[in-house]
Amino acid sequence: MPDAPNPTPANTAAPTNGPVLAIALAALSTVLLIAAFLFWSQVGDRDRNIVQVQNRLDQAQAAVLVLQTQLADSKAATARIQKRMDEVKVESTQRQTDMDKVKEGDVGLQSDLDRTRVTSTDYQTQMENAKIASIKHEGEAEIAETKTSVMQAQLDEAKAAAAQLETQLSDSKASAADLQTKLETAEKLIAKLQGKT
């Protein structure tokens, strides 16, 4: 039986292909598993990046909203300051006008006071003349005494009027000083408000 096939080599060739195929499948499975893991990791990273970008976008939109609100508040505050500055300018102009009127009144009061002083001096001179005439003319002493009393009364009235005018002038000067202080305060406020704008 020398021509009969040897069964041993055929049996040994078949088992050799089985382990190679198993190894190839295992390697392919490993490669596919690694590829799937890498793909899943990339998808996760992409999702995290999308979430981070969305969060940053939301934060930026919130910051823009805050800035818009602050800008609106700033515009409103600027408008209020401008309105107040205009009001202060009007008040300052009115106080300047009032002070000018008071100064004009002071001039008038000073003129009245000067006239009253002249009149008082004139009455004083007349009274002294009446006294001299009374001494010279003893016979007319009673008339001169009456004239002296009248002159004395007129002199007292003139002095009272002069005192009243002096009081009015002092009050007017005090009012002018108060208006000057208010005017300076208003001008300082205007300067301060202009500095803010």
C-alpha positions in Angstrom: 0.0 0.0 0.0 2.6 2.5 -0.8 0.3 4.5 -3.1 -2.3 5.1 -0.4 -2.6 8.8 0.8 -1.2 9.7 4.1 -4.1 11.0 6.3 -1.9 12.7 8.8 -0.9 15.8 6.7 -4.5 16.6 5.8 -5.6 16.5 9.4 -2.7 18.8 10.4 -3.5 21.5 7.8 -7.1 22.1 8.8 -6.5 23.0 12.4 -3.8 25.6 11.4 -6.4 27.8 9.5 -8.9 27.9 12.5 -6.6 29.6 15.0 -5.4 32.2 12.4 -9.0 33.0 11.6 -9.8 33.3 15.3 -6.8 35.6 15.9 -7.8 37.7 12.9 -11.3 38.1 14.1 -10.1 38.9 17.6 -7.8 41.5 16.2 -10.5 42.9 14.0 -12.9 43.0 17.0 -10.2 44.8 19.1 -9.6 47.3 16.3 -13.4 47.9 16.0 -13.7 48.2 19.7 -10.9 50.7 19.9 -12.4 52.6 17.0 -15.8 52.6 18.6 -14.3 53.9 21.9 -12.3 56.6 20.1 -15.4 57.6 18.1 -17.5 57.7 21.3 -14.8 59.7 23.1 -14.7 62.2 20.2 -18.5 62.5 20.3 -18.3 63.1 24.1 -15.7 65.8 23.6 -17.7 67.4 20.9 -20.8 67.4 23.1 -18.8 68.9 26.0 -17.4 71.6 23.6 -20.9 72.4 22.4 -22.1 72.7 26.0 -19.1 74.9 26.9 -19.7 77.1 23.8 -23.4 77.4 24.6 -22.5 78.3 28.2 -20.1 81.0 27.0 -22.7 82.3 24.6 -25.3 82.5 27.4 -22.8 84.3 29.6 -21.9 86.7 26.8 -25.6 87.4 26.2 -26.2 88.0 29.9 -23.2 90.4 30.0 -24.5 92.2 27.0 -27.9 92.6 28.7 -26.2 93.9 31.9 -24.2 96.4 29.8 -27.3 97.5 27.9 -29.1 98.0 31.2 -26.2 100.0 32.6 -26.0 102.1 29.5 -29.7 102.9 29.8 -29.3 103.8 33.4 -26.3 105.9 32.6 -28.3 107.8 29.9 -31.2 108.4 32.3 -28.7 109.6 35.0 -27.1 111.9 32.4 -30.5 113.3 31.4 -31.4 113.9 35.1 -28.1 115.7 35.7 -28.6 117.8 32.6 -32.1 118.7 33.7 -30.9 119.6 37.2 -28.0 121.6 35.8 -30.5 123.6 33.6 -32.7 124.1 36.7 -29.7 125.4 38.7 -28.8 127.7 35.8 -32.3 129.1 35.9 -32.2 129.5 39.7 -28.8 131.2 39.4 -30.1 133.6 36.8 -33.1 134.4 39.0 -30.9 135.0 42.1 -28.7 137.2 40.1 -31.7 139.2 39.0 -33.0 139.4 42.6 -29.6 140.5 43.8 -29.5 143.2 41.1 -32.9 144.4 42.2 -31.8 144.4 45.9 -28.7 146.4 44.9 -30.9 148.9 43.0 -33.1 149.1 46.2 -29.9 149.7 48.2 -29.0 152.7 46.0 -32.5 154.1 46.5 -32.4 153.6 50.3 -29.0 155.2 50.4 -30.3 158.2 48.5 -33.4 158.4 50.9 -31.0 158.2 53.9 -28.8 160.9 52.5 -31.8 163.2 51.9 -33.1 162.5 55.4 -29.7 163.3 56.9 -29.7 166.6 55.0 -33.2 167.4 56.2 -32.2 166.4 59.8 -29.2 168.7 59.5 -31.4 171.5 58.2 -33.9 171.0 61.1 -30.9 171.1 63.5 -29.7 174.3 62.0 -33.2 175.8 62.1 -33.6 174.8 65.8 -30.2 176.4 66.7 -31.2 179.5 64.8 -34.5 179.5 66.7 -32.7 179.2 70.0 -30.5 182.1 69.1 -33.5 184.2 68.0 -35.2 183.3 71.3 -32.2 184.6 73.3 -32.0 187.8 71.2 -35.7 188.5 71.4 -36.9 187.9 74.9 -40.2 189.3 74.0 -40.7 186.6 71.4 -39.4 183.9 73.7 -42.7 182.1 73.9 -43.0 181.9 70.1 -39.5 180.9 69.8 -40.0 178.2 72.4 -43.0 176.9 70.5 -41.0 176.9 67.3 -38.2 175.1 69.2 -40.6 172.4 70.3 -41.9 172.0 66.8 -38.4 171.9 65.4 -37.5 169.4 68.1 -40.4 167.2 67.2 -39.5 167.5 63.5 -35.9 166.7 64.3 -37.0 163.6 66.3 -39.1 162.5 63.4 -36.3 163.0 61.0 -33.9 161.0 63.3 -36.5 158.2 63.6 -36.9 158.2 59.8 -33.1 158.1 59.4 -32.9 155.2 61.9 -35.6 153.3 60.1 -33.9 153.9 56.7 -30.6 152.7 58.2 -32.4 149.5 59.5 -33.9 149.0 56.0 -30.5 149.5 54.4 -28.9 147.0 56.8 -31.7 144.4 56.1 -31.2 145.1 52.4 -27.5 144.6 52.6 -28.0 141.3 54.6 -30.4 140.2 51.9 -27.9 141.0 49.2 -25.2 139.1 51.0 -27.5 136.1 51.4 -28.4 136.2 47.7 -24.7 136.5 46.9 -24.0 133.4 48.9 -26.8 131.5 47.2 -25.6 132.7 43.8 -22.1 131.4 44.6 -23.5 128.1 45.8 -25.6 127.8 42.6 -22.5 128.6 40.4 -20.5 125.9 42.3 -23.3 123.4 41.8 -23.3 124.2 38.0 -19.6 123.7 37.9 -19.9 120.4 39.7 -22.7 119.2 37.5 -20.7 120.2 34.3 -17.8 118.3 35.7 -19.9 115.2 36.0 -21.0 115.4 32.4 
